Amino acid sequence: MSAWETRARVRLALGNPREAVRDCTKCRALDKGYTRALLTRGLGRLEAGERAEAAKDFEEFIRRAPESALAEYARQKLEEARR
């Protein structure tokens, strides 16, 4: 399932956040345990201006992976989404 999330990160880098969100949603549908997709989807939603939905993804990522090396980054993005 990481291929969907990897493609989503590429789409983000190319400025296509809505496509990135779709890829991450597909990834999550195939593998609910792939938490990195939550972070990437949150980034896509944030970039697309969907702050409330982005915040939900960041919160879920932090809840599921509080010890992840990316948890602090997710906390920063969560604060950004809440502004």
N, C-alpha and C positions, 0 to 999 in steps of 0.2 A: 504494500500500500504506500510505501514511501515514495514510489514513483509519482503518484498523484500530488503528494505534498511538495516534492522536489520541483515538479512542473509548476506548481503554484508559486513557489519562490521565484522562479524564472519569470513568470507572468508579472509578479509584483515588480521585479527589477525593470521590466519593460514598460511599466506604467499601466498595466491592465488589472487593477484590483478586483473588479467584479468577476473576471475569469478565474482569478486566483481563489476567490471565495467559492466559486462553483467546484473547482478541483478539490479544495479541502473538504467541502461538504461530501463529495463523492468518496474521498479517502475515509472520512469518518463513517460513512454508510457501510463501507466494506470492512473497516476495522475500528471499532469504537475505542480500542485500547491505544491507538496511535495518537498520543497526546500532542505531539509536535504540530499536528494539523490544526489543533485548536489555536495555538499561538499564531501560526501563519494565517489562518482565517481571520483571526482578530486583527492582525496587521492590515489585511486586505480591506476589512470592513472599516477600520479606522481611516485608511487612505481614501475610501469611497464616501466618507462622511457619515457612516452608520455607527455613530459613537456608542449608542446604547447596546447594540448587538456586539460590537467589538468588546465592550466592557464585560459582557457575559462570557465571551470566549476566553478573555484573559483571566477572569475569576475562576472559570472551570479548569483552565490550564494550571493555575496556581494551586487549586484544591487537589488536583490529581497528581501534580508533580512538584510539591513544595521544596524538595531538596535538589531539583534539577539545576544545572548550571545556568539555565535560562530563566529561572524563576524571578530573579531580581529584575531582569529586563522586562519580563511580563508585568511585574509590579509597576515599573516606570510607565509602561504603555497603558496600564490600567488607569493610573493617575491622569495621564494625558487624555484618555477617552472620557474621563469624568469631568474634565474642564469645559 
